[in-house]
Amino acid sequence: MAKVSPLNKSFCLQNVCESNYHKLFSLIPNLRDIDESAQGFSDGKPMLHMQILEQSPYTKTIQLSHLFANEAGVL
């Protein structure tokens, strides 16, 4: 794997954050409207759980996880 050593690391971090932001909003279009938690459903796929951990006017920290069901119950 090649290593990259950017000259302006904060600019690169900003680009990564912007890319993640756009990907997240394509996954959860109404993210701005969610205050505490939400669940996403899709046929044949594990349920996606989202919990808002922290919010401020310009940032939102979230936790995403899947709920897997097996014969013994829920993992």
PQR file of N, CA, C, O and H, with PARSE charges and radii, in Angstrom:
ATOM      1  N   MET A   1       0.845  -1.173   0.000 -0.4000 1.5000
ATOM      2  CA  MET A   1       0.000   0.000   0.000 -0.0000 2.0000
ATOM      3  C   MET A   1       0.890   1.236   0.000  0.5500 1.7000
ATOM      4  O   MET A   1       1.847   1.319   0.770 -0.5500 1.4000
ATOM      5  N   ALA A   2       0.579   2.178  -0.849 -0.4000 1.5000
ATOM      6  CA  ALA A   2       1.379   3.395  -0.963 -0.0000 2.0000
ATOM      7  C   ALA A   2       1.047   4.345   0.179  0.5500 1.7000
ATOM      8  O   ALA A   2      -0.098   4.428   0.624 -0.5500 1.4000
ATOM      9  H   ALA A   2      -0.198   2.110  -1.474  0.4000 1.0000
ATOM     10  N   LYS A   3       2.051   5.051   0.638 -0.4000 1.5000
ATOM     11  CA  LYS A   3       1.856   6.058   1.674 -0.0000 2.0000
ATOM     12  C   LYS A   3       1.795   7.425   1.017  0.5500 1.7000
ATOM     13  O   LYS A   3       2.533   7.712   0.074 -0.5500 1.4000
ATOM     14  H   LYS A   3       2.981   4.984   0.277  0.4000 1.0000
ATOM     15  N   VAL A   4       0.915   8.254   1.521 -0.4000 1.5000
ATOM     16  CA  VAL A   4       0.775   9.612   1.020 -0.0000 2.0000
ATOM     17  C   VAL A   4       1.172  10.559   2.137  0.5500 1.7000
ATOM     18  O   VAL A   4       0.750  10.396   3.282 -0.5500 1.4000
ATOM     19  H   VAL A   4       0.315   8.021   2.287  0.4000 1.0000
ATOM     20  N   SER A   5       1.976  11.540   1.801 -0.4000 1.5000
ATOM     21  CA  SER A   5       2.383  12.536   2.779 -0.0000 2.0000
ATOM     22  C   SER A   5       1.975  13.912   2.259  0.5500 1.7000
ATOM     23  O   SER A   5       2.788  14.601   1.643 -0.5500 1.4000
ATOM     24  H   SER A   5       2.319  11.672   0.871  0.4000 1.0000
ATOM     25  N   PRO A   6       0.724  14.325   2.499 -0.5600 1.5000
ATOM     26  CA  PRO A   6       0.255  15.601   1.966  0.2800 2.0000
ATOM     27  C   PRO A   6       0.946  16.783   2.629  0.5500 1.7000
ATOM     28  O   PRO A   6       1.356  16.716   3.788 -0.5500 1.4000
ATOM     29  N   LEU A   7       1.064  17.859   1.876 -0.4000 1.5000
ATOM     30  CA  LEU A   7       1.675  19.068   2.411 -0.0000 2.0000
ATOM     31  C   LEU A   7       0.733  19.770   3.379  0.5500 1.7000
ATOM     32  O   LEU A   7       1.169  20.292   4.405 -0.5500 1.4000
ATOM     33  H   LEU A   7       0.731  17.913   0.934  0.4000 1.0000
ATOM     34  N   ASN A   8      -0.543  19.786   3.059 -0.4000 1.5000
ATOM     35  CA  ASN A   8      -1.525  20.453   3.898 -0.0000 2.0000
ATOM     36  C   ASN A   8      -2.482  19.403   4.455  0.5500 1.7000
ATOM     37  O   ASN A   8      -3.500  19.096   3.836 -0.5500 1.4000
ATOM     38  H   ASN A   8      -0.897  19.363   2.225  0.4000 1.0000
ATOM     39  N   LYS A   9      -2.158  18.859   5.609 -0.4000 1.5000
ATOM     40  CA  LYS A   9      -2.937  17.759   6.175 -0.0000 2.0000
ATOM     41  C   LYS A   9      -4.343  18.189   6.582  0.5500 1.7000
ATOM     42  O   LYS A   9      -5.279  17.396   6.478 -0.5500 1.4000
ATOM     43  H   LYS A   9      -1.331  19.108   6.112  0.4000 1.0000
ATOM     44  N   SER A  10      -4.510  19.422   7.042 -0.4000 1.5000
ATOM     45  CA  SER A  10      -5.845  19.865   7.443 -0.0000 2.0000
ATOM     46  C   SER A  10      -6.775  19.957   6.235  0.5500 1.7000
ATOM     47  O   SER A  10      -7.969  19.681   6.356 -0.5500 1.4000
ATOM     48  H   SER A  10      -3.750  20.066   7.127  0.4000 1.0000
ATOM     49  N   PHE A  11      -6.246  20.341   5.073 -0.4000 1.5000
ATOM     50  CA  PHE A  11      -7.053  20.393   3.853 -0.0000 2.0000
ATOM     51  C   PHE A  11      -7.497  18.987   3.465  0.5500 1.7000
ATOM     52  O   PHE A  11      -8.651  18.784   3.086 -0.5500 1.4000
ATOM     53  H   PHE A  11      -5.276  20.565   4.975  0.4000 1.0000
ATOM     54  N   CYS A  12      -6.595  18.019   3.555 -0.4000 1.5000
ATOM     55  CA  CYS A  12      -6.942  16.630   3.228 -0.0000 2.0000
ATOM     56  C   CYS A  12      -7.986  16.088   4.198  0.5500 1.7000
ATOM     57  O   CYS A  12      -8.908  15.385   3.783 -0.5500 1.4000
ATOM     58  H   CYS A  12      -5.658  18.183   3.863  0.4000 1.0000
ATOM     59  N   LEU A  13      -7.855  16.402   5.472 -0.4000 1.5000
ATOM     60  CA  LEU A  13      -8.834  15.965   6.468 -0.0000 2.0000
ATOM     61  C   LEU A  13     -10.195  16.585   6.174  0.5500 1.7000
ATOM     62  O   LEU A  13     -11.224  15.922   6.307 -0.5500 1.4000
ATOM     63  H   LEU A  13      -7.106  16.973   5.810  0.4000 1.0000
ATOM     64  N   GLN A  14     -10.204  17.843   5.780 -0.4000 1.5000
ATOM     65  CA  GLN A  14     -11.458  18.506   5.428 -0.0000 2.0000
ATOM     66  C   GLN A  14     -12.121  17.803   4.246  0.5500 1.7000
ATOM     67  O   GLN A  14     -13.339  17.625   4.239 -0.5500 1.4000
ATOM     68  H   GLN A  14      -9.369  18.382   5.672  0.4000 1.0000
ATOM     69  N   ASN A  15     -11.338  17.404   3.252 -0.4000 1.5000
ATOM     70  CA  ASN A  15     -11.893  16.695   2.094 -0.0000 2.0000
ATOM     71  C   ASN A  15     -12.483  15.347   2.495  0.5500 1.7000
ATOM     72  O   ASN A  15     -13.541  14.959   1.998 -0.5500 1.4000
ATOM     73  H   ASN A  15     -10.348  17.549   3.258  0.4000 1.0000
ATOM     74  N   VAL A  16     -11.811  14.637   3.382 -0.4000 1.5000
ATOM     75  CA  VAL A  16     -12.323  13.349   3.866 -0.0000 2.0000
ATOM     76  C   VAL A  16     -13.634  13.558   4.622  0.5500 1.7000
ATOM     77  O   VAL A  16     -14.592  12.810   4.428 -0.5500 1.4000
ATOM     78  H   VAL A  16     -10.952  14.952   3.786  0.4000 1.0000
ATOM     79  N   CYS A  17     -13.675  14.575   5.483 -0.4000 1.5000
ATOM     80  CA  CYS A  17     -14.895  14.856   6.246 -0.0000 2.0000
ATOM     81  C   CYS A  17     -16.046  15.240   5.323  0.5500 1.7000
ATOM     82  O   CYS A  17     -17.174  14.792   5.526 -0.5500 1.4000
ATOM     83  H   CYS A  17     -12.897  15.183   5.640  0.4000 1.0000
ATOM     84  N   GLU A  18     -15.778  16.063   4.312 -0.4000 1.5000
ATOM     85  CA  GLU A  18     -16.824  16.447   3.359 -0.0000 2.0000
ATOM     86  C   GLU A  18     -17.340  15.238   2.587  0.5500 1.7000
ATOM     87  O   GLU A  18     -18.543  15.105   2.366 -0.5500 1.4000
ATOM     88  H   GLU A  18     -14.861  16.427   4.147  0.4000 1.0000
ATOM     89  N   SER A  19     -16.439  14.369   2.183 -0.4000 1.5000
ATOM     90  CA  SER A  19     -16.831  13.161   1.459 -0.0000 2.0000
ATOM     91  C   SER A  19     -17.716  12.276   2.336  0.5500 1.7000
ATOM     92  O   SER A  19     -18.742  11.773   1.879 -0.5500 1.4000
ATOM     93  H   SER A  19     -15.461  14.477   2.363  0.4000 1.0000
ATOM     94  N   ASN A  20     -17.320  12.087   3.593 -0.4000 1.5000
ATOM     95  CA  ASN A  20     -18.120  11.287   4.525 -0.0000 2.0000
ATOM     96  C   ASN A  20     -19.487  11.926   4.763  0.5500 1.7000
ATOM     97  O   ASN A  20     -20.497  11.227   4.853 -0.5500 1.4000
ATOM     98  H   ASN A  20     -16.487  12.496   3.965  0.4000 1.0000
ATOM     99  N   TYR A  21     -19.515  13.248   4.864 -0.4000 1.5000
ATOM    100  CA  TYR A  21     -20.761  13.990   5.062 -0.0000 2.0000
ATOM    101  C   TYR A  21     -21.735  13.711   3.921  0.5500 1.7000
ATOM    102  O   TYR A  21     -22.905  13.414   4.162 -0.5500 1.4000
ATOM    103  H   TYR A  21     -18.695  13.816   4.791  0.4000 1.0000
ATOM    104  N   HIS A  22     -21.261  13.803   2.688 -0.4000 1.5000
ATOM    105  CA  HIS A  22     -22.125  13.565   1.532 -0.0000 2.0000
ATOM    106  C   HIS A  22     -22.584  12.103   1.462  0.5500 1.7000
ATOM    107  O   HIS A  22     -23.730  11.832   1.106 -0.5500 1.4000
ATOM    108  H   HIS A  22     -20.311  14.044   2.492  0.4000 1.0000
ATOM    109  N   LYS A  23     -21.709  11.179   1.793 -0.4000 1.5000
ATOM    110  CA  LYS A  23     -22.090   9.762   1.797 -0.0000 2.0000
ATOM    111  C   LYS A  23     -23.140   9.483   2.869  0.5500 1.7000
ATOM    112  O   LYS A  23     -24.090   8.734   2.643 -0.5500 1.4000
ATOM    113  H   LYS A  23     -20.777  11.400   2.082  0.4000 1.0000
ATOM    114  N   LEU A  24     -22.958  10.091   4.032 -0.4000 1.5000
ATOM    115  CA  LEU A  24     -23.899   9.892   5.131 -0.0000 2.0000
ATOM    116  C   LEU A  24     -25.281  10.440   4.776  0.5500 1.7000
ATOM    117  O   LEU A  24     -26.293   9.806   5.076 -0.5500 1.4000
ATOM    118  H   LEU A  24     -22.186  10.700   4.216  0.4000 1.0000
ATOM    119  N   PHE A  25     -25.330  11.616   4.137 -0.4000 1.5000
ATOM    120  CA  PHE A  25     -26.621  12.189   3.762 -0.0000 2.0000
ATOM    121  C   PHE A  25     -27.275  11.439   2.613  0.5500 1.7000
ATOM    122  O   PHE A  25     -28.496  11.499   2.463 -0.5500 1.4000
ATOM    123  H   PHE A  25     -24.508  12.130   3.894  0.4000 1.0000
ATOM    124  N   SER A  26     -26.504  10.737   1.801 -0.4000 1.5000
ATOM    125  CA  SER A  26     -27.142   9.888   0.789 -0.0000 2.0000
ATOM    126  C   SER A  26     -27.724   8.636   1.445  0.5500 1.7000
ATOM    127  O   SER A  26     -28.712   8.086   0.959 -0.5500 1.4000
ATOM    128  H   SER A  26     -25.512  10.687   1.922  0.4000 1.0000
ATOM    129  N   LEU A  27     -27.119   8.184   2.548 -0.4000 1.5000
ATOM    130  CA  LEU A  27     -27.625   7.034   3.295 -0.0000 2.0000
ATOM    131  C   LEU A  27     -28.822   7.419   4.168  0.5500 1.7000
ATOM    132  O   LEU A  27     -29.800   6.676   4.254 -0.5500 1.4000
ATOM    133  H   LEU A  27     -26.316   8.631   2.943  0.4000 1.0000
ATOM    134  N   ILE A  28     -28.737   8.588   4.815 -0.4000 1.5000
ATOM    135  CA  ILE A  28     -29.778   9.056   5.736 -0.0000 2.0000
ATOM    136  C   ILE A  28     -30.160  10.487   5.339  0.5500 1.7000
ATOM    137  O   ILE A  28     -29.651  11.440   5.929 -0.5500 1.4000
ATOM    138  H   ILE A  28     -27.943   9.192   4.745  0.4000 1.0000
ATOM    139  N   PRO A  29     -31.050  10.653   4.344 -0.5600 1.5000
ATOM    140  CA  PRO A  29     -31.369  11.992   3.836  0.2800 2.0000
ATOM    141  C   PRO A  29     -31.963  12.945   4.876  0.5500 1.7000
ATOM    142  O   PRO A  29     -31.751  14.154   4.786 -0.5500 1.4000
ATOM    143  N   ASN A  30     -32.698  12.429   5.854 -0.4000 1.5000
ATOM    144  CA  ASN A  30     -33.326  13.298   6.856 -0.0000 2.0000
ATOM    145  C   ASN A  30     -32.503  13.374   8.144  0.5500 1.7000
ATOM    146  O   ASN A  30     -33.071  13.531   9.224 -0.5500 1.4000
ATOM    147  H   ASN A  30     -32.871  11.446   5.927  0.4000 1.0000
ATOM    148  N   LEU A  31     -31.211  13.268   8.049 -0.4000 1.5000
ATOM    149  CA  LEU A  31     -30.338  13.254   9.231 -0.0000 2.0000
ATOM    150  C   LEU A  31     -30.520  14.501  10.092  0.5500 1.7000
ATOM    151  O   LEU A  31     -30.457  14.415  11.318 -0.5500 1.4000
ATOM    152  H   LEU A  31     -30.750  13.140   7.171  0.4000 1.0000
ATOM    153  N   ARG A  32     -30.743  15.644   9.479 -0.4000 1.5000
ATOM    154  CA  ARG A  32     -30.910  16.887  10.250 -0.0000 2.0000
ATOM    155  C   ARG A  32     -32.153  16.850  11.141  0.5500 1.7000
ATOM    156  O   ARG A  32     -32.204  17.539  12.160 -0.5500 1.4000
ATOM    157  H   ARG A  32     -30.794  15.714   8.483  0.4000 1.0000
ATOM    158  N   ASP A  33     -33.143  16.061  10.769 -0.4000 1.5000
ATOM    159  CA  ASP A  33     -34.406  16.009  11.508 -0.0000 2.0000
ATOM    160  C   ASP A  33     -34.388  15.015  12.665  0.5500 1.7000
ATOM    161  O   ASP A  33     -35.322  15.001  13.467 -0.5500 1.4000
ATOM    162  H   ASP A  33     -33.102  15.501   9.941  0.4000 1.0000
ATOM    163  N   ILE A  34     -33.366  14.195  12.772 -0.4000 1.5000
ATOM    164  CA  ILE A  34     -33.301  13.165  13.815 -0.0000 2.0000
ATOM    165  C   ILE A  34     -32.642  13.755  15.057  0.5500 1.7000
ATOM    166  O   ILE A  34     -31.532  14.283  14.987 -0.5500 1.4000
ATOM    167  H   ILE A  34     -32.607  14.206  12.121  0.4000 1.0000
ATOM    168  N   ASP A  35     -33.337  13.663  16.205 -0.4000 1.5000
ATOM    169  CA  ASP A  35     -32.826  14.264  17.435 -0.0000 2.0000
ATOM    170  C   ASP A  35     -32.103  13.284  18.350  0.5500 1.7000
ATOM    171  O   ASP A  35     -31.115  13.657  18.982 -0.5500 1.4000
ATOM    172  H   ASP A  35     -34.238  13.234  16.263  0.4000 1.0000
ATOM    173  N   GLU A  36     -32.569  12.042  18.438 -0.4000 1.5000
ATOM    174  CA  GLU A  36     -31.973  11.104  19.389 -0.0000 2.0000
ATOM    175  C   GLU A  36     -31.523   9.805  18.746  0.5500 1.7000
ATOM    176  O   GLU A  36     -30.347   9.449  18.818 -0.5500 1.4000
ATOM    177  H   GLU A  36     -33.371  11.738  17.925  0.4000 1.0000
ATOM    178  N   SER A  37     -32.455   9.092  18.116 -0.4000 1.5000
ATOM    179  CA  SER A  37     -32.100   7.807  17.517 -0.0000 2.0000
ATOM    180  C   SER A  37     -33.077   7.477  16.398  0.5500 1.7000
ATOM    181  O   SER A  37     -34.150   8.070  16.289 -0.5500 1.4000
ATOM    182  H   SER A  37     -33.411   9.381  18.059  0.4000 1.0000
ATOM    183  N   ALA A  38     -32.678   6.513  15.569 -0.4000 1.5000
ATOM    184  CA  ALA A  38     -33.525   6.065  14.463 -0.0000 2.0000
ATOM    185  C   ALA A  38     -33.085   4.669  14.054  0.5500 1.7000
ATOM    186  O   ALA A  38     -31.980   4.229  14.371 -0.5500 1.4000
ATOM    187  H   ALA A  38     -31.806   6.031  15.658  0.4000 1.0000
ATOM    188  N   GLN A  39     -33.978   3.977  13.339 -0.4000 1.5000
ATOM    189  CA  GLN A  39     -33.672   2.651  12.815 -0.0000 2.0000
ATOM    190  C   GLN A  39     -33.982   2.651  11.325  0.5500 1.7000
ATOM    191  O   GLN A  39     -34.950   3.261  10.872 -0.5500 1.4000
ATOM    192  H   GLN A  39     -34.875   4.334  13.082  0.4000 1.0000
ATOM    193  N   GLY A  40     -33.135   1.952  10.575 -0.4000 1.5000
ATOM    194  CA  GLY A  40     -33.356   1.808   9.140 -0.0000 2.0000
ATOM    195  C   GLY A  40     -33.627   0.352   8.808  0.5500 1.7000
ATOM    196  O   GLY A  40     -32.973  -0.547   9.335 -0.5500 1.4000
ATOM    197  H   GLY A  40     -32.349   1.456  10.943  0.4000 1.0000
ATOM    198  N   PHE A  41     -34.595   0.125   7.931 -0.4000 1.5000
ATOM    199  CA  PHE A  41     -34.992  -1.227   7.551 -0.0000 2.0000
ATOM    200  C   PHE A  41     -34.799  -1.427   6.058  0.5500 1.7000
ATOM    201  O   PHE A  41     -35.004  -0.505   5.268 -0.5500 1.4000
ATOM    202  H   PHE A  41     -35.126   0.856   7.502  0.4000 1.0000
ATOM    203  N   SER A  42     -34.403  -2.635   5.673 -0.4000 1.5000
ATOM    204  CA  SER A  42     -34.303  -3.020   4.271 -0.0000 2.0000
ATOM    205  C   SER A  42     -34.554  -4.518   4.199  0.5500 1.7000
ATOM    206  O   SER A  42     -34.037  -5.276   5.019 -0.5500 1.4000
ATOM    207  H   SER A  42     -34.237  -3.384   6.314  0.4000 1.0000
ATOM    208  N   ASP A  43     -35.340  -4.946   3.230 -0.4000 1.5000
ATOM    209  CA  ASP A  43     -35.675  -6.368   3.104 -0.0000 2.0000
ATOM    210  C   ASP A  43     -34.424  -7.229   2.984  0.5500 1.7000
ATOM    211  O   ASP A  43     -33.567  -6.985   2.136 -0.5500 1.4000
ATOM    212  H   ASP A  43     -35.761  -4.330   2.563  0.4000 1.0000
ATOM    213  N   GLY A  44     -34.333  -8.231   3.837 -0.4000 1.5000
ATOM    214  CA  GLY A  44     -33.237  -9.185   3.774 -0.0000 2.0000
ATOM    215  C   GLY A  44     -31.907  -8.680   4.305  0.5500 1.7000
ATOM    216  O   GLY A  44     -30.895  -9.371   4.191 -0.5500 1.4000
ATOM    217  H   GLY A  44     -35.030  -8.430   4.526  0.4000 1.0000
ATOM    218  N   LYS A  45     -31.890  -7.490   4.882 -0.4000 1.5000
ATOM    219  CA  LYS A  45     -30.650  -6.905   5.413 -0.0000 2.0000
ATOM    220  C   LYS A  45     -30.805  -6.681   6.910  0.5500 1.7000
ATOM    221  O   LYS A  45     -31.923  -6.510   7.396 -0.5500 1.4000
ATOM    222  H   LYS A  45     -32.712  -6.928   4.975  0.4000 1.0000
ATOM    223  N   PRO A  46     -29.691  -6.679   7.655 -0.5600 1.5000
ATOM    224  CA  PRO A  46     -29.782  -6.381   9.089  0.2800 2.0000
ATOM    225  C   PRO A  46     -30.260  -4.945   9.321  0.5500 1.7000
ATOM    226  O   PRO A  46     -29.968  -4.049   8.528 -0.5500 1.4000
ATOM    227  N   MET A  47     -30.989  -4.739  10.402 -0.4000 1.5000
ATOM    228  CA  MET A  47     -31.477  -3.415  10.750 -0.0000 2.0000
ATOM    229  C   MET A  47     -30.295  -2.499  11.088  0.5500 1.7000
ATOM    230  O   MET A  47     -29.344  -2.922  11.747 -0.5500 1.4000
ATOM    231  H   MET A  47     -31.226  -5.467  11.045  0.4000 1.0000
ATOM    232  N   LEU A  48     -30.361  -1.252  10.635 -0.4000 1.5000
ATOM    233  CA  LEU A  48     -29.326  -0.262  10.932 -0.0000 2.0000
ATOM    234  C   LEU A  48     -29.844   0.649  12.036  0.5500 1.7000
ATOM    235  O   LEU A  48     -30.900   1.267  11.900 -0.5500 1.4000
ATOM    236  H   LEU A  48     -31.132  -0.909  10.100  0.4000 1.0000
ATOM    237  N   HIS A  49     -29.096   0.725  13.127 -0.4000 1.5000
ATOM    238  CA  HIS A  49     -29.451   1.593  14.251 -0.0000 2.0000
ATOM    239  C   HIS A  49     -28.544   2.813  14.242  0.5500 1.7000
ATOM    240  O   HIS A  49     -27.338   2.701  14.023 -0.5500 1.4000
ATOM    241  H   HIS A  49     -28.238   0.223  13.238  0.4000 1.0000
ATOM    242  N   MET A  50     -29.136   3.980  14.482 -0.4000 1.5000
ATOM    243  CA  MET A  50     -28.363   5.202  14.573 -0.0000 2.0000
ATOM    244  C   MET A  50     -28.725   5.910  15.868  0.5500 1.7000
ATOM    245  O   MET A  50     -29.900   6.051  16.209 -0.5500 1.4000
ATOM    246  H   MET A  50     -30.116   4.070  14.660  0.4000 1.0000
ATOM    247  N   GLN A  51     -27.706   6.348  16.580 -0.4000 1.5000
ATOM    248  CA  GLN A  51     -27.917   7.086  17.817 -0.0000 2.0000
ATOM    249  C   GLN A  51     -27.108   8.376  17.747  0.5500 1.7000
ATOM    250  O   GLN A  51     -25.933   8.360  17.380 -0.5500 1.4000
ATOM    251  H   GLN A  51     -26.752   6.233  16.303  0.4000 1.0000
ATOM    252  N   ILE A  52     -27.743   9.495  18.102 -0.4000 1.5000
ATOM    253  CA  ILE A  52     -27.052  10.781  18.160 -0.0000 2.0000
ATOM    254  C   ILE A  52     -26.324  10.837  19.501  0.5500 1.7000
ATOM    255  O   ILE A  52     -26.956  10.782  20.556 -0.5500 1.4000
ATOM    256  H   ILE A  52     -28.697   9.508  18.401  0.4000 1.0000
ATOM    257  N   LEU A  53     -25.011  10.945  19.462 -0.4000 1.5000
ATOM    258  CA  LEU A  53     -24.222  10.999  20.689 -0.0000 2.0000
ATOM    259  C   LEU A  53     -24.019  12.432  21.167  0.5500 1.7000
ATOM    260  O   LEU A  53     -24.006  12.699  22.369 -0.5500 1.4000
ATOM    261  H   LEU A  53     -24.497  10.990  18.605  0.4000 1.0000
ATOM    262  N   GLU A  54     -23.858  13.358  20.208 -0.4000 1.5000
ATOM    263  CA  GLU A  54     -23.591  14.750  20.560 -0.0000 2.0000
ATOM    264  C   GLU A  54     -23.994  15.639  19.387  0.5500 1.7000
ATOM    265  O   GLU A  54     -23.810  15.274  18.226 -0.5500 1.4000
ATOM    266  H   GLU A  54     -23.868  13.141  19.232  0.4000 1.0000
ATOM    267  N   GLN A  55     -24.551  16.819  19.706 -0.4000 1.5000
ATOM    268  CA  GLN A  55     -24.942  17.767  18.663 -0.0000 2.0000
ATOM    269  C   GLN A  55     -24.498  19.164  19.032  0.5500 1.7000
ATOM    270  O   GLN A  55     -24.508  19.546  20.203 -0.5500 1.4000
ATOM    271  H   GLN A  55     -24.701  17.115  20.649  0.4000 1.0000
ATOM    272  N   SER A  56     -24.110  19.917  18.030 -0.4000 1.5000
ATOM    273  CA  SER A  56     -23.851  21.344  18.179 -0.0000 2.0000
ATOM    274  C   SER A  56     -24.356  21.999  16.894  0.5500 1.7000
ATOM    275  O   SER A  56     -24.768  21.290  15.977 -0.5500 1.4000
ATOM    276  H   SER A  56     -24.102  19.606  17.079  0.4000 1.0000
ATOM    277  N   PRO A  57     -24.339  23.317  16.801 -0.5600 1.5000
ATOM    278  CA  PRO A  57     -24.877  23.956  15.591  0.2800 2.0000
ATOM    279  C   PRO A  57     -24.207  23.502  14.289  0.5500 1.7000
ATOM    280  O   PRO A  57     -24.856  23.489  13.243 -0.5500 1.4000
ATOM    281  N   TYR A  58     -22.945  23.138  14.332 -0.4000 1.5000
ATOM    282  CA  TYR A  58     -22.235  22.806  13.094 -0.0000 2.0000
ATOM    283  C   TYR A  58     -21.736  21.366  13.016  0.5500 1.7000
ATOM    284  O   TYR A  58     -21.186  20.963  11.991 -0.5500 1.4000
ATOM    285  H   TYR A  58     -22.418  23.148  15.182  0.4000 1.0000
ATOM    286  N   THR A  59     -21.915  20.594  14.070 -0.4000 1.5000
ATOM    287  CA  THR A  59     -21.452  19.204  14.048 -0.0000 2.0000
ATOM    288  C   THR A  59     -22.493  18.289  14.695  0.5500 1.7000
ATOM    289  O   THR A  59     -23.343  18.723  15.472 -0.5500 1.4000
ATOM    290  H   THR A  59     -22.361  20.922  14.902  0.4000 1.0000
ATOM    291  N   LYS A  60     -22.392  17.027  14.347 -0.4000 1.5000
ATOM    292  CA  LYS A  60     -23.255  16.005  14.941 -0.0000 2.0000
ATOM    293  C   LYS A  60     -22.423  14.732  15.009  0.5500 1.7000
ATOM    294  O   LYS A  60     -21.890  14.287  13.993 -0.5500 1.4000
ATOM    295  H   LYS A  60     -21.701  16.675  13.715  0.4000 1.0000
ATOM    296  N   THR A  61     -22.307  14.145  16.193 -0.4000 1.5000
ATOM    297  CA  THR A  61     -21.589  12.887  16.367 -0.0000 2.0000
ATOM    298  C   THR A  61     -22.623  11.779  16.479  0.5500 1.7000
ATOM    299  O   THR A  61     -23.509  11.819  17.333 -0.5500 1.4000
ATOM    300  H   THR A  61     -22.740  14.507  17.018  0.4000 1.0000
ATOM    301  N   ILE A  62     -22.495  10.785  15.598 -0.4000 1.5000
ATOM    302  CA  ILE A  62     -23.474   9.702  15.586 -0.0000 2.0000
ATOM    303  C   ILE A  62     -22.781   8.353  15.723  0.5500 1.7000
ATOM    304  O   ILE A  62     -21.587   8.210  15.458 -0.5500 1.4000
ATOM    305  H   ILE A  62     -21.775  10.752  14.905  0.4000 1.0000
ATOM    306  N   GLN A  63     -23.561   7.377  16.141 -0.4000 1.5000
ATOM    307  CA  GLN A  63     -23.092   5.995  16.218 -0.0000 2.0000
ATOM    308  C   GLN A  63     -24.000   5.163  15.325  0.5500 1.7000
ATOM    309  O   GLN A  63     -25.221   5.179  15.484 -0.5500 1.4000
ATOM    310  H   GLN A  63     -24.531   7.492  16.356  0.4000 1.0000
ATOM    311  N   LEU A  64     -23.404   4.438  14.388 -0.4000 1.5000
ATOM    312  CA  LEU A  64     -24.152   3.546  13.505 -0.0000 2.0000
ATOM    313  C   LEU A  64     -23.792   2.111  13.834  0.5500 1.7000
ATOM    314  O   LEU A  64     -22.618   1.794  14.022 -0.5500 1.4000
ATOM    315  H   LEU A  64     -22.412   4.425  14.259  0.4000 1.0000
ATOM    316  N   SER A  65     -24.786   1.239  13.907 -0.4000 1.5000
ATOM    317  CA  SER A  65     -24.516  -0.179  14.141 -0.0000 2.0000
ATOM    318  C   SER A  65     -25.647  -1.007  13.534  0.5500 1.7000
ATOM    319  O   SER A  65     -26.756  -0.515  13.325 -0.5500 1.4000
ATOM    320  H   SER A  65     -25.741   1.497  13.754  0.4000 1.0000
ATOM    321  N   HIS A  66     -25.344  -2.259  13.259 -0.4000 1.5000
ATOM    322  CA  HIS A  66     -26.337  -3.196  12.743 -0.0000 2.0000
ATOM    323  C   HIS A  66     -26.833  -4.070  13.874  0.5500 1.7000
ATOM    324  O   HIS A  66     -26.108  -4.333  14.834 -0.5500 1.4000
ATOM    325  H   HIS A  66     -24.444  -2.659  13.429  0.4000 1.0000
ATOM    326  N   LEU A  67     -28.065  -4.515  13.759 -0.4000 1.5000
ATOM    327  CA  LEU A  67     -28.643  -5.461  14.702 -0.0000 2.0000
ATOM    328  C   LEU A  67     -28.774  -6.786  13.970  0.5500 1.7000
ATOM    329  O   LEU A  67     -29.582  -6.918  13.051 -0.5500 1.4000
ATOM    330  H   LEU A  67     -28.654  -4.301  12.979  0.4000 1.0000
ATOM    331  N   PHE A  68     -27.980  -7.765  14.378 -0.4000 1.5000
ATOM    332  CA  PHE A  68     -27.991  -9.072  13.733 -0.0000 2.0000
ATOM    333  C   PHE A  68     -28.818 -10.038  14.565  0.5500 1.7000
ATOM    334  O   PHE A  68     -28.648 -10.116  15.782 -0.5500 1.4000
ATOM    335  H   PHE A  68     -27.323  -7.657  15.125  0.4000 1.0000
ATOM    336  N   ALA A  69     -29.702 -10.765  13.923 -0.4000 1.5000
ATOM    337  CA  ALA A  69     -30.513 -11.773  14.610 -0.0000 2.0000
ATOM    338  C   ALA A  69     -29.995 -13.154  14.231  0.5500 1.7000
ATOM    339  O   ALA A  69     -29.671 -13.408  13.071 -0.5500 1.4000
ATOM    340  H   ALA A  69     -29.840 -10.701  12.934  0.4000 1.0000
ATOM    341  N   ASN A  70     -29.920 -14.043  15.217 -0.4000 1.5000
ATOM    342  CA  ASN A  70     -29.539 -15.432  14.952 -0.0000 2.0000
ATOM    343  C   ASN A  70     -30.495 -16.343  15.717  0.5500 1.7000
ATOM    344  O   ASN A  70     -31.455 -15.871  16.326 -0.5500 1.4000
ATOM    345  H   ASN A  70     -30.184 -13.836  16.159  0.4000 1.0000
ATOM    346  N   GLU A  71     -30.234 -17.630  15.686 -0.4000 1.5000
ATOM    347  CA  GLU A  71     -31.131 -18.590  16.336 -0.0000 2.0000
ATOM    348  C   GLU A  71     -31.220 -18.377  17.841  0.5500 1.7000
ATOM    349  O   GLU A  71     -32.265 -18.638  18.436 -0.5500 1.4000
ATOM    350  H   GLU A  71     -29.454 -18.014  15.192  0.4000 1.0000
ATOM    351  N   ALA A  72     -30.149 -17.911  18.463 -0.4000 1.5000
ATOM    352  CA  ALA A  72     -30.133 -17.718  19.910 -0.0000 2.0000
ATOM    353  C   ALA A  72     -30.790 -16.400  20.320  0.5500 1.7000
ATOM    354  O   ALA A  72     -31.070 -16.193  21.500 -0.5500 1.4000
ATOM    355  H   ALA A  72     -29.300 -17.699  17.979  0.4000 1.0000
ATOM    356  N   GLY A  73     -31.034 -15.521  19.374 -0.4000 1.5000
ATOM    357  CA  GLY A  73     -31.634 -14.226  19.699 -0.0000 2.0000
ATOM    358  C   GLY A  73     -30.989 -13.123  18.885  0.5500 1.7000
ATOM    359  O   GLY A  73     -30.661 -13.297  17.711 -0.5500 1.4000
ATOM    360  H   GLY A  73     -30.806 -15.689  18.415  0.4000 1.0000
ATOM    361  N   VAL A  74     -30.818 -12.001  19.525 -0.4000 1.5000
ATOM    362  CA  VAL A  74     -30.272 -10.819  18.859 -0.0000 2.0000
ATOM    363  C   VAL A  74     -28.854 -10.587  19.329  0.5500 1.7000
ATOM    364  O   VAL A  74     -28.554 -10.699  20.518 -0.5500 1.4000
ATOM    365  H   VAL A  74     -31.084 -11.859  20.478  0.4000 1.0000
ATOM    366  N   LEU A  75     -27.977 -10.261  18.383 -0.4000 1.5000
ATOM    367  CA  LEU A  75     -26.588  -9.927  18.724 -0.0000 2.0000
ATOM    368  C   LEU A  75     -26.411  -8.434  18.704  0.5500 1.7000
ATOM    369  O   LEU A  75     -25.314  -7.939  18.964 -0.5500 1.4000
ATOM    370  H   LEU A  75     -28.220 -10.170  17.417  0.4000 1.0000
TER
END
